Amino acid sequence: MPPAQVVATALCRRAASAPTERGDYRVHPGACLLLTNHVMRLLLITFALIASAALAFPATLPLTAREIALMLRSGYSNAAVIKELSTRHFADAFDADVEKKLASVGANASLLDGLRTGAYQASAAEIAAVKEKLAREEAKAAEAAEAAEQPNERQTPARNDVAKTQSKRPAAAQPNDVVYRLLRGSLVHWHNGVLSRFDDEALEHKKLYLFFFSSNRSKPGRQFTPQLVDYYNRVTPQHPELEVVLFSADTSPFAMETYIGQSNMPWPAVAYDQIAARAQGIQEQHVHGVPSLILVDAAGNILSNSGSDENHPSLEKVLVDLDKIFARESNPPTARKL
């Protein structure tokens, strides 16, 4: 008999044998045993549900070499990365190229030795889970890219005819809602003390976007964030065509939410589970470190990038370039009379 059942049965019998002031018994012994069996069945069902929930919601997936590099670039110490690896493990093959890449972003001998010897190597099941996750993210990215190439469903028939005519030209212009299509359905924002879904309609008429790649563990990122918040609050009332979007480089949803809440970010952010799918192409080609700031127009054309010079990134330069754009819009050149 399980220990819990032994204790429950003993207590039940004791309660049943204790007479009341009138001389009768509180609980009939047979009924008490039936009740004990019923309680045990409920406990077994509860334990089964808990076990099922644990299987349904697995722990955080193992780290890849790319994620470790991003953590080091974002300001994580080697000790912090090793601590994460000790619980989450490593899901990539460790070769000379990976070692060189990690060493270039600050990996020390202890971290590299642990990866080289396989001390943090993930199991086959964990690696399969990572591959499945990456496959889903690649599928989402491909779906987003395909959606960006499709005509806008909200266009009127006349505008659709124009789009078809333009598509026949050899050098057709990019659609002016590429960024909107990339971001829609994936944004959250800080509202009433929690992260809530961001209304996509607020993006439809935006013409300029500042993509802000940063994290709570990045000291330069934390130092620049208040400056960007002040700029946003000062500029956007006069220029509602601008939006800032955070692409978090944090390694957990909790860290991302903490960063947004503590900084009082007034702009939206890409939801944590959507970052890899939405930022993949941008991050690989244009982000060399964290923090980074990229100015793009609605068609996805890059107008300014703090990471264009990897050795001397300049976040302020992007804001200066943006101010110049606003100045040109406010003071368009006058036409000369013939």
N, C-alpha and C positions, 0 to 999 in steps of 0.2 A: 504494500500500500504506500503511495507517495506520502512524504512527510506532511505536506499541506493537508491531505485528506485525514491523516492520523490526528493532527491537531484539531481540525474542524469537527471530526467525529467525537473526540474527547470532550470538547466544549459543548457540543450539542447534547451529549448524554448527561453532562453535569447540569445543564439547564433543564433537561427533562426530569431529572431526579430531584430537583429542588422544589419542595412543596410550597405552595402559597400560604397566606394566612388562613385561608378557608380549609386547607388540608388537601386540596387537589393539586394536580401537577400543571406546570406552565405549558409544557409541550409533550405530546405523546411520543414515546421513544421511537416507535416505528415511523411516525411522520417525520421525526427529526432526522432519521437516517435517510429517508427519501429526499428530504430537503438538502442534506449534505451531498448526496450523489448529484442532485440537480445543480448545485453550486459548482461542483467540480467540473461538470460538463460545460458550464458557462466559462469557467476559467480556461479550460482547454481550448474552447472556441476563441476566446480573447487572445491567448498566446498564438494561436494559428494566424489570426488576423494581423497581429504585430509582426510575425515572421514574414507574412506575405507583403506587408507594407515595406519592410526592410529590403526585400528583394525587388519590389517595384521601384524604389527610390534609392539607387546605388550611391555610394560615396562619390566624391569628386573624381573625375577621370584623371589618369596619369598625365604627366607633363611631356611635351615634345621638346625637341631642341629649340625650335622656334619660340616656344613659350618661355623657356628658360632664358634665352637671349633677350627677349622683350622684358622679362622681370629685371634682369641685370641693368638694362638700359633705363628702366623706369626708376631705378634707385634702390632696388632690393639688394641687401648684402648677401655675400656668399653663404653666410650662416643661415639666413632666412630661406634661401633657395634650398640648401641642404635639408632644412627642417621640413619644407614642403615635399621634397623628394622622399624623405623617410616615411611619409604617410601615403603620398600619392603615387610614387614610383616614376620610372622613366620608360616611355613607350617607343623610343626611336633606337635605331642602330647607332652606336658610337664609333665613328671612324675619324680619319685624319682631318677631313673637311669640317666635320662637326666640332672637333677639338679646336681647330684653328679659329673657327667662327666664334665659339664661346670664349676663347682666350682673348680675342680682340675686343670683346665687350666687358671684360673684367673678371672672368672666371679664374679662381685661384687654383693652386695645385691640389688642394684637398677636394674641391668639387670635381675637378677633372679626373683625379684618381678614382673617386667613387664611381663615376660614370664609366671609366675605362675598365674597371674590374667587375662591373655588373652588380655592384652592391645595391643599386636602386632599380634594377631591371624589373619591369612589370611582368606579370604572368601572361600566358597566351590569351586568357579570357579578357584581361584588362586591355591588351593591345588590340584585340578584336573590337572592343567597345570604342576605343579611340578611332580606329579606322572607320567604324560605322558612323561616328559623329562627324568626322571629316568629310565622309561621303555625303552626309545630309547637308553640311554647310556648303560643299561645292555645288550640290544640286540647287540649293537656295540661291547661290550666287549666279548660277547659270539662268535660273528662272527670272531673277531680277534683271539681268542683262538682256534677256529676251523680251521682257516686258517693256524695257526702256526703248526697244527698237520698234515696238508695235505702235500704231496710231492711237492717239488718246481717245478713250471711249466717250469722253464728254464733248468731243468736237461735234459741231453741227454738220449736216450733210454737205453744206456748201464748203466748209473748211476741210472736210474729208476729200472733196473733189480737188481742192487746191493742193492738199498733201499728195494726192496721187499724181497730179501734174508735176509737182516739184520732184517727186521720186524718179521721174523719167529723165531728169536733167543729169548730166554727167557729174556735176559737183554740187549736190544738194546740201543745203545747210542742215546742221544738226537740229533736232527738235529742241524747243526751248523749255522742256519740262523733264529733262533727263535726270536731274538731281531729285526732283519731286518723286519720280517713279522709283528711284533707287531707295529713297527713305520712307516712303509711305508704308504705313502699317508696322513700322519698326521702332517708333520713337516713344519715349516716356519723358515726363518732366516732374519737377518737385512741386507738389501741390498739397497744401494742408498737412505738411510734415511727412508725407510719404511719396513714393514714386507712383505716378498714375499715367495712364495712357494719354499720349499727346494727340490733339485733334489734327488730322491730316489736312483739313481744309485751310488751316492757318499757313500751310506751305505753298498753296497753289499759286499765289501771286508774288512769291519771293523771287528776286532777281539776282541776289548775291548771297553766298554762303561762306562762312568761316568754319572750316573743319578743324576742331581743336582736339588733338591727340595728347592726352595727359593721364596722370594717375595720382592717387593719393600718396604713393610712396616716392614720387618724384619731387624732390625739394625744389628744383627750378620751376616745375609745373605748379606747385602750391604757391610759390612766390609770385608767379605771373597771373594766377587766376584772379586775385582781387583787382588787378589792373584791368584785366579783360572785362570783369563784371562792371567796373566803373565806366569803361568805354561803352559797353553795351547799353547801360542805363542812360548814358548821356546822348548817344548817337541815334539809337533806334526810334525814339519818338519823332525825330525829324526825317529819319530814313527807314520807314517800315518795310522797305524792300529787302532789308538785310536780316539774316538769321545766322546765329551761331549754333553749331551742333557738336556735342561732345562725343568722341570715340574713346571710351575708357580703355586704358591699358592695365587696369587692375586685374588681379587674378581671382577675384570672387565677386559675386553680386553685392555682398555685404560691404566690401571695401569701396566699390563704386558708389553705392548709395550713401555711405558715410562721407565720401569726398564731395558729392553733389550737395548733401544737406549742410555740411559744415561750411561750404563755400557760398551757400545761398545762390547757386547758379540760376539765373533767370531764363536760361535757354534750354531747349530740349536735348536729350541724349539718346543715342541708339541703345535699345534694350540690350542687356548683357548677353542674352542668348542669340542675338542677331548680329553682334559686332563682327564676328569672323566672316559672315556671309556678305555683309554690306561694305566692309572696309578692305577686303582682300586685295583687290587690284590697286587701290589708292595707296595702301600701306606698303605693299611690296615695291612700288615704283617711286614713291615720293616721300615716304617717311623714313628718315635715317636715325631718328632717336626721339625720345620723349623729354620735354614737350615739343610738339610741332604744331604749326598753324598754316593752313592752306586756304587761300581765297579762290573760290571758283564762281563762275556764273551759272545761271539756271541750266545752260546746255552742257555743263560739266567741263568747260574750258578753264584751265588753271591760269589765274591772273597774277598770283604771287604765292611764294612758298618760302617759309622760314628755313626749310631744310635743303634749299637748292645748293647751299654751300655747307657740306656736312661738317667741316671743321669749324665754321663760324656761323652757326644758326642764329637767326635774328627774328624773334617774334615781333618786336616793335616795328621792323621794316614792313611787315605785312600790314600793320595798322596804318602806317604812313602811306603805303600804296593805296589802301582803301580810302583814306582821306582825300587823296589826289583824284580818285574816281568820283567821289562825291562833289569835289570842287568843280570838276569839269561838267558834271550834270547840272550844278547850280548856276554855272556861268558858261553856257555854250558859246562857241565862237560866232560872232556876227558875220553875216554875209556881206561881202563888198559889193558896192554898186558899180555897174559897168560905166 
